[in-house]
């Protein structure tokens, strides 16, 4: 694409075009999209047609009751989401600046880093920047990286889940993450060391299939010739998992670091079973090719500081 063409795109494309594409991708219905945007359906239809004519590509196939997105549409929606989230962040930062705020840091983290590594880093940066607004979201790596890509997060403590993500994110390793099989204190399985074939017959609380920790669990079972448990509650919430385990006979697979604070209270026990290798190194992930803000850079420097440094 020539430089003139790039300027032409930047001059023609509007925020309302991006909102239309994202809303239509979420609803796959032109009537619902027009209602959400407070415009008539013919006007929304014309706007979509104008966008498709401008780019010379079909973005959505019109079906009788819904719309199917094309590969070109998927690409445009991906960038539209990123730009709109960036715009939301700009508005938040400007409002914060006008009201005397001191910026915001939005962090995403896998559960294994949340109990020990992150509190130290957050406490440290808050000591230096007491007015900084810090938000922390805990989830599995696959979901965190989607939020990082679309600029809903500033930085992620997690791991790459697909090879193609190496092209999207920079990665700085922190530490490996062993996992443990966890039950409540006094669980019947604590009376003697159980086998894999026995524990899968109990209720389980597990991450969804798309998460690396669940993948590790399923591979270990398959290699041992053991069927997956059938009685499963799926959640990425560590707090919900611990609540379910503490109030029932359910079993959970959790990062060992989560238990370093919980076991001390005598509520949970790790069964003497090894499930696969550690999950591999998790680390700091940021968007590739994007300038890191001073706040994010300071936070990363704090995370990378070793206890023995």
C-alpha positions as CSV (number, residue, x, y, z in Angstrom):
1,X,0.0,0.0,0.0
2,X,1.4,3.4,-1.0
3,X,1.8,6.3,1.5
4,X,-1.0,8.2,-0.2
5,X,-3.3,5.2,0.3
6,X,-2.5,5.0,3.9
7,X,-3.2,8.7,4.4
8,X,-6.5,8.1,2.5
9,X,-7.6,5.3,4.9
10,X,-6.7,7.4,7.9
11,X,-8.6,10.4,6.6
12,X,-11.7,8.4,5.7
13,X,-12.2,5.8,8.5
14,X,-14.2,7.1,11.5
15,X,-14.7,5.8,15.0
16,X,-18.3,5.2,14.2
17,X,-17.2,2.8,11.5
18,X,-15.2,0.8,14.0
19,X,-18.1,0.8,16.5
20,X,-20.3,-0.6,13.8
21,X,-17.9,-3.4,12.9
22,X,-17.3,-4.5,16.5
23,X,-21.0,-4.3,17.4
24,X,-22.0,-6.3,14.3
25,X,-19.4,-8.9,15.1
26,X,-20.8,-9.3,18.6
27,X,-24.5,-9.4,17.5
28,X,-24.2,-10.8,14.0
29,X,-27.5,-9.0,13.4
30,X,-27.9,-5.7,11.6
31,X,-31.2,-4.8,13.4
32,X,-29.6,-5.3,16.8
33,X,-26.5,-3.4,15.8
34,X,-28.6,-0.4,14.5
35,X,-30.6,-0.4,17.7
36,X,-27.4,-0.4,19.8
37,X,-26.0,2.5,17.8
38,X,-29.3,4.5,17.9
39,X,-29.6,4.6,14.1
40,X,-32.0,3.2,11.6
41,X,-31.3,-0.2,10.1
42,X,-31.1,1.2,6.5
43,X,-28.5,3.7,7.8
44,X,-26.5,0.9,9.4
45,X,-26.7,-1.2,6.3
46,X,-25.5,1.7,4.1
47,X,-22.6,2.4,6.5
48,X,-21.5,-1.2,6.3
49,X,-21.8,-1.1,2.5
50,X,-19.7,2.1,2.4
51,X,-17.0,0.4,4.5
52,X,-17.0,-2.7,2.2
53,X,-16.9,-0.5,-0.9
54,X,-14.0,1.6,0.5
55,X,-11.9,-1.5,1.2
56,X,-13.1,-3.4,-1.9
57,X,-13.9,-6.5,0.2
58,X,-16.9,-8.2,1.6
59,X,-16.7,-8.1,5.4
60,X,-19.9,-9.9,6.4
61,X,-22.1,-12.4,4.4
62,X,-25.8,-11.6,4.7
63,X,-27.7,-14.7,5.7
64,X,-31.5,-14.8,6.3
65,X,-31.3,-14.5,10.1
66,X,-27.7,-13.6,10.8
67,X,-24.4,-12.3,9.4
68,X,-21.3,-14.4,8.8
69,X,-18.0,-12.6,9.2
70,X,-15.3,-13.1,6.5
71,X,-11.6,-13.3,7.0
72,X,-11.2,-9.7,5.9
73,X,-14.0,-8.7,8.3
74,X,-12.3,-10.6,11.1
75,X,-9.0,-8.8,10.5
76,X,-10.8,-5.4,10.5
77,X,-12.7,-6.2,13.6
78,X,-9.5,-7.2,15.4
79,X,-8.0,-3.8,14.8
80,X,-11.2,-2.0,15.5
81,X,-11.4,-3.6,18.9
82,X,-7.8,-2.5,19.6
83,X,-8.4,1.1,18.5
84,X,-11.6,1.4,20.5
85,X,-10.1,0.0,23.7
86,X,-7.1,2.4,23.2
87,X,-9.6,5.3,22.8
88,X,-11.4,4.3,26.0
89,X,-8.0,4.3,27.8
90,X,-7.2,7.7,26.4
91,X,-10.5,9.1,27.7
92,X,-9.9,7.5,31.1
93,X,-6.3,8.9,31.3
94,X,-7.5,12.4,30.3
95,X,-10.3,12.4,32.9
96,X,-7.8,11.2,35.5
97,X,-5.3,13.9,34.6
98,X,-8.0,16.6,34.6
99,X,-9.1,15.5,38.1
100,X,-5.6,15.4,39.5
101,X,-5.0,11.7,39.1
102,X,-1.7,10.0,38.7
103,X,-2.3,7.4,36.0
104,X,-3.5,3.9,35.9
105,X,-1.9,0.4,35.7
106,X,-4.0,-2.5,34.5
107,X,-2.4,-5.9,35.2
108,X,-3.5,-9.4,34.1
109,X,-2.0,-12.4,35.9
110,X,-2.2,-16.2,36.0
111,X,-3.1,-17.5,39.4
112,X,0.3,-18.8,40.2
113,X,1.9,-15.3,40.3
114,X,-1.0,-13.6,42.2
115,X,-0.4,-14.9,45.7
116,X,3.3,-14.1,46.1
117,X,5.0,-12.4,43.2
118,X,2.5,-9.7,42.5
119,X,1.7,-8.4,46.0
120,X,5.4,-7.6,46.5
121,X,5.7,-5.8,43.2
122,X,2.4,-3.9,43.6
123,X,3.3,-2.9,47.2
124,X,6.7,-1.7,45.9
125,X,5.4,0.5,43.1
126,X,2.6,1.9,45.3
127,X,5.2,2.9,47.8
128,X,6.9,5.0,45.1
129,X,3.6,6.1,43.4
130,X,0.9,6.2,46.1
131,X,-1.6,7.9,43.9
132,X,-1.3,5.4,41.1
133,X,-4.5,3.5,40.4
134,X,-3.7,-0.2,40.1
135,X,-6.2,-2.8,38.7
136,X,-5.4,-6.6,38.8
137,X,-7.3,-9.2,36.9
138,X,-6.6,-12.9,37.4
139,X,-7.3,-15.4,34.6
140,X,-5.8,-18.1,32.4
141,X,-3.0,-17.1,29.9
142,X,-5.2,-17.6,26.8
143,X,-7.8,-15.2,28.0
144,X,-5.3,-12.7,29.4
145,X,-3.4,-12.5,26.1
146,X,-6.6,-11.8,24.2
147,X,-7.2,-8.8,26.6
148,X,-3.6,-7.7,26.2
149,X,-3.8,-7.8,22.4
150,X,-7.0,-5.7,22.4
151,X,-5.4,-3.3,24.9
152,X,-7.7,-4.0,27.8
153,X,-4.6,-4.8,29.8
154,X,-1.2,-2.9,30.1
155,X,0.9,-5.9,31.0
156,X,0.3,-9.7,31.6
157,X,2.1,-12.1,33.9
158,X,1.5,-15.4,32.1
159,X,2.8,-17.6,29.3
160,X,2.5,-17.8,25.5
161,X,-0.2,-20.5,24.6
162,X,0.3,-20.5,20.8
163,X,3.4,-20.2,18.7
164,X,1.9,-17.4,16.6
165,X,1.7,-15.2,19.8
166,X,5.4,-14.8,19.7
167,X,4.8,-12.4,16.8
168,X,2.4,-10.3,18.9
169,X,4.1,-10.2,22.3
170,X,7.5,-9.7,23.9
171,X,8.2,-12.2,26.7
172,X,10.6,-11.9,29.7
173,X,10.7,-15.1,31.8
174,X,10.2,-15.0,35.6
175,X,9.9,-18.5,37.0
176,X,8.5,-22.0,36.5
177,X,5.1,-22.9,37.9
178,X,4.7,-26.3,39.5
179,X,1.1,-27.5,40.1
180,X,-0.5,-29.5,43.0
181,X,-3.6,-31.6,43.4
182,X,-5.5,-29.9,46.2
183,X,-8.2,-31.0,48.6
184,X,-9.7,-29.7,51.9
185,X,-8.0,-30.6,55.1
186,X,-9.6,-33.9,56.4
187,X,-10.6,-35.1,53.0
188,X,-11.0,-38.9,52.8
189,X,-8.1,-39.0,50.2
190,X,-5.7,-37.7,52.9
191,X,-5.9,-41.0,54.8
192,X,-3.6,-42.9,52.3
193,X,-1.8,-42.0,49.0
194,X,-4.4,-42.3,46.2
195,X,-3.7,-43.2,42.5
196,X,-4.8,-41.3,39.4
197,X,-7.5,-43.9,38.7
198,X,-9.1,-43.2,42.1
199,X,-9.0,-39.4,42.1
200,X,-10.8,-39.0,38.8
201,X,-13.9,-40.6,40.3
202,X,-14.3,-37.6,42.7
203,X,-15.8,-34.2,41.8
204,X,-13.3,-31.7,40.3
205,X,-12.9,-28.0,39.9
206,X,-10.7,-27.3,36.9
207,X,-9.7,-24.6,34.4
208,X,-11.4,-24.7,31.0
209,X,-9.9,-27.0,28.3
210,X,-8.3,-24.0,26.6
211,X,-6.0,-23.3,29.5
212,X,-2.4,-24.6,29.8
213,X,-3.0,-26.0,33.3
214,X,-6.0,-28.1,32.1
215,X,-4.0,-29.2,29.1
216,X,-1.2,-30.4,31.4
217,X,-3.7,-32.4,33.5
218,X,-5.4,-34.0,30.5
219,X,-2.1,-35.0,28.9
220,X,-0.9,-36.6,32.2
221,X,-4.2,-38.6,32.5
222,X,-3.9,-39.8,28.8
223,X,-0.3,-40.9,29.2
224,X,-1.4,-42.9,32.3
225,X,-4.3,-44.4,30.5
226,X,-6.8,-42.8,32.9
227,X,-10.1,-41.3,31.6
228,X,-10.9,-37.7,32.4
229,X,-13.1,-36.9,35.3
230,X,-16.8,-36.5,34.4
231,X,-18.0,-34.5,37.4
232,X,-16.3,-31.2,36.7
233,X,-17.0,-27.5,37.5
234,X,-14.9,-25.2,35.2
235,X,-13.7,-21.8,36.4
236,X,-10.6,-19.7,36.2
237,X,-11.3,-18.0,39.5
238,X,-8.8,-19.2,42.2
239,X,-11.1,-17.8,45.0
240,X,-14.1,-19.7,43.7
241,X,-12.0,-22.9,43.3
242,X,-10.8,-22.6,46.9
243,X,-14.3,-22.0,48.2
244,X,-15.7,-25.0,46.3
245,X,-12.8,-27.2,47.6
246,X,-13.1,-26.1,51.2
247,X,-16.9,-26.7,51.3
248,X,-17.0,-30.1,49.6
249,X,-15.1,-33.2,48.7
250,X,-14.1,-31.6,45.3
251,X,-10.5,-31.8,44.1
252,X,-8.7,-29.0,42.3
253,X,-5.5,-28.6,40.3
254,X,-3.8,-25.4,41.3
255,X,-0.4,-23.7,41.1
256,X,1.6,-24.8,44.1
257,X,2.3,-21.1,44.9
258,X,-1.4,-20.5,45.6
259,X,-1.1,-23.0,48.5
260,X,1.8,-21.4,50.2
261,X,-0.6,-18.9,51.8
262,X,-3.7,-21.1,52.1
263,X,-2.1,-24.2,53.6
264,X,-0.6,-22.2,56.5
265,X,-4.2,-21.7,57.7
266,X,-4.7,-25.4,57.7
267,X,-7.6,-25.4,55.3
268,X,-6.1,-27.3,52.3
269,X,-3.7,-30.2,51.6
270,X,-1.7,-31.1,48.6
271,X,-2.1,-34.8,47.7
272,X,1.2,-36.7,47.2
273,X,0.8,-37.0,43.4
274,X,2.7,-35.4,40.6
275,X,0.8,-34.3,37.5
276,X,3.2,-33.9,34.6
277,X,6.1,-31.4,34.5
278,X,5.8,-27.8,35.8
279,X,3.9,-25.7,33.4
280,X,7.1,-24.0,32.2
281,X,8.2,-20.5,32.7
282,X,5.6,-17.8,33.0
283,X,6.8,-14.2,32.5
284,X,6.0,-10.6,31.7
285,X,4.2,-10.1,28.4
286,X,3.8,-6.8,26.6
287,X,2.6,-5.9,23.1
288,X,5.4,-6.2,20.6
289,X,6.5,-3.0,18.8
290,X,4.7,-0.7,21.2
291,X,6.4,1.8,23.4
292,X,6.2,0.9,27.1
293,X,5.0,3.7,29.4
294,X,7.1,4.8,32.4
295,X,4.6,3.2,34.8
296,X,4.6,-0.2,33.0
297,X,8.4,-0.1,32.7
298,X,8.9,0.6,36.4
299,X,6.5,-2.2,37.3
300,X,8.3,-4.7,35.0
301,X,11.7,-3.7,36.6
302,X,10.2,-4.3,40.0
303,X,9.0,-7.8,38.9
304,X,12.3,-8.7,37.5
305,X,14.2,-7.9,40.7
306,X,15.3,-11.2,42.4
307,X,15.3,-11.7,46.1
308,X,19.0,-12.6,45.9
309,X,19.8,-9.5,43.8
